[in-house]
Amino acid sequence: MTICIKNTMPKGFLNFVADKAKLGLRVLAIGYKNIEVSQTNNLTYWNRQNAEKQLVFCGFVIFKNYLKESTSRTISMLENANLRT
């Protein structure tokens, strides 16, 4: 299932996301849906599948999640304790 309307999606969307992910970046795609005022009474009955279809693609939010200073030490301790995720 495609969440966004195809003609609103940029060319190379998947490659763009994959390239940013390889750099360690987090990528969120943002989209919206116009709804009529008459539909707002029924929004409580919408399920996620209906809410997340036929969206208009707006763009990306890209951010980097930096590691805390103690992360490397904590990972080493977990590895030494033979703990696995």
N, C-alpha and C positions, 0 to 999 in steps of 0.2 A: 504494500500500500504506500502510495506517495502522499506525504503529509501536505506539501505545498503544491500549488498550481504550477505546472511545468514551465509555462512561459514567464513566470516571475523568478525562476531560478537562474543564477548566473552560469554561464558556460564554465566547465571545469570545476564545478562545485566540489565533487568528491576528491579530486586531486588537490585542490586548495586545502581542504580539511586534512587530508592525509599528510601533506607537506608540513602544515603547522603542528600536527600531532608528533611528527618525527622530530621536531625541534623542542618537544616537551611542553608545548603550549596547549592550553585548554580552549576548545572552540565551541561556542554556543551559536546555533542558528536561531534567528528571531523571525517570527511571522505573526500575522494577525488575520482576523476574520471580521468582516463587516456583518453585523446582525441588525435586523430591523427592530425598532422599539417594540413592535407587537410580539417579537420572539422572546423578549426579556422575561416574561412571566413564566416561560417554560424552561429557563436555564437550569433550574434545580433538577430537572429530569434528564438533562443531557448527560451522557456518559463520556468518558475520555475519548473513545473512538470517534464519536460524532464531533466533539469539540476540536479535535486535532486533525481535521481533514479539510481540504480545500482552503488552506491558508495562503496568504500572500506573503512571499518571502521579503523581509525587510533588510537583512544584513547579518553580519556576524558580530559577536562579542568575543574578543580574544584576550586571554589573560594568562599569566604565568603564576604558578603556585610554587613559591620558593620554599625550600626545605629549611626547617629550623636548625640551629647550630647543633642541637643534641641528636638529630636524626641518625647520622652516621654511627655514632656511638651506640645508640639504642639498637639499630639493626645488627651491629656486631655482637652485642650482648645476646640478642635473640638467636642469631646463628650459632653462637658458642653454646647456647642452651639446647640446641637441636630443635628449636621451635620453628614450625613451618606454617605458612598461611594457605 
